[in-house]
Amino acid sequence: MSAYSFGRQVDEDPKLAEVLGHRRAVSFVRDLGRQVGRADFTEIDIRSIHLMVMASEPRIAGNYKTMDNSIAGRPDLLTARSDDVGPICTSW
């Protein structure tokens, strides 16, 4: 399979792009974990991981959330509230 063909498949299947983004993020986190003497994760580390995982959603990838949401629209699978994350977090 040529690189062009593979790139086209990724463009046509957002779920494939999501899987590839998750794979990149896992590799990134493993590399961070191997760094001896490394301090805690930084904000840029977390945002970089989010950018990789959410690459198929460029509107939100690497950015702080601005509204509340749930997973797959299910009210029983809530994520962190928008005011609990980001530079203006009120719960810190």
C-alpha positions as CSV (number, residue, x, y, z in Angstrom):
1,M,0.0,0.0,0.0
2,S,1.5,3.4,-1.0
3,A,1.7,6.3,1.5
4,Y,-0.8,8.1,-0.7
5,S,-3.3,5.3,-0.4
6,F,-2.8,5.1,3.4
7,G,-3.2,8.9,3.8
8,R,-6.4,8.8,1.8
9,Q,-7.8,6.0,4.0
10,V,-7.0,8.1,7.1
11,D,-8.7,11.1,5.5
12,E,-11.8,9.0,4.7
13,D,-12.1,7.3,8.1
14,P,-12.0,9.7,11.1
15,K,-11.9,6.7,13.5
16,L,-8.6,5.5,11.9
17,A,-7.1,9.0,12.5
18,E,-8.3,8.8,16.1
19,V,-6.6,5.4,16.6
20,L,-3.4,6.7,15.1
21,G,-3.6,9.8,17.4
22,H,-4.0,7.6,20.5
23,R,-1.0,5.5,19.4
24,R,1.1,8.7,19.1
25,A,0.0,9.9,22.5
26,V,0.8,6.5,24.2
27,S,4.3,6.6,22.7
28,F,4.7,10.2,23.8
29,V,3.7,9.4,27.4
30,R,6.0,6.4,27.5
31,D,8.9,8.5,26.3
32,L,8.1,11.1,29.1
33,G,8.1,8.3,31.6
34,R,11.5,7.0,30.5
35,Q,13.1,10.4,31.2
36,V,15.1,10.0,34.4
37,G,14.7,12.8,36.9
38,R,11.9,14.4,35.0
39,A,9.6,16.6,37.0
40,D,5.9,16.3,37.0
41,F,4.0,16.6,33.7
42,T,3.8,20.1,32.5
43,E,0.8,21.9,31.0
44,I,2.4,21.7,27.5
45,D,2.8,17.9,28.0
46,I,-0.9,17.5,28.7
47,R,-1.9,19.8,25.9
48,S,0.4,17.9,23.5
49,I,-1.1,14.6,24.5
50,H,-4.6,16.1,23.9
51,L,-3.5,17.4,20.5
52,M,-2.3,13.9,19.4
53,V,-5.4,12.1,20.7
54,M,-7.9,14.6,19.3
55,A,-6.0,15.2,15.9
56,S,-9.2,14.1,14.1
57,E,-11.0,17.1,15.8
58,P,-8.7,20.1,14.9
59,R,-11.2,22.6,16.3
60,I,-10.6,21.3,19.9
61,A,-7.3,19.5,19.7
62,G,-4.8,20.9,22.2
63,N,-7.2,23.5,23.5
64,Y,-9.0,23.9,26.8
65,K,-12.7,23.0,26.7
66,T,-15.2,25.8,26.7
67,M,-18.4,23.9,27.3
68,D,-19.5,20.9,29.3
69,N,-19.9,17.6,27.4
70,S,-20.4,13.9,27.8
71,I,-19.1,10.8,26.1
72,A,-21.1,9.7,23.1
73,G,-23.9,12.1,24.3
74,R,-24.7,9.8,27.2
75,P,-25.6,11.7,30.4
76,D,-24.2,8.9,32.6
77,L,-20.7,9.3,31.0
78,L,-19.8,12.9,31.9
79,T,-16.4,14.4,31.5
80,A,-14.8,17.2,33.6
81,R,-16.7,20.4,33.6
82,S,-15.3,23.2,31.5
83,D,-14.8,25.4,34.6
84,D,-12.7,22.6,36.2
85,V,-10.0,22.7,33.6
86,G,-7.8,25.3,32.0
87,P,-6.1,28.5,33.0
88,I,-9.2,29.9,34.7
89,C,-10.0,26.8,36.7
90,T,-12.1,27.7,39.8
91,S,-11.6,24.5,41.7
92,W,-7.8,24.7,42.3
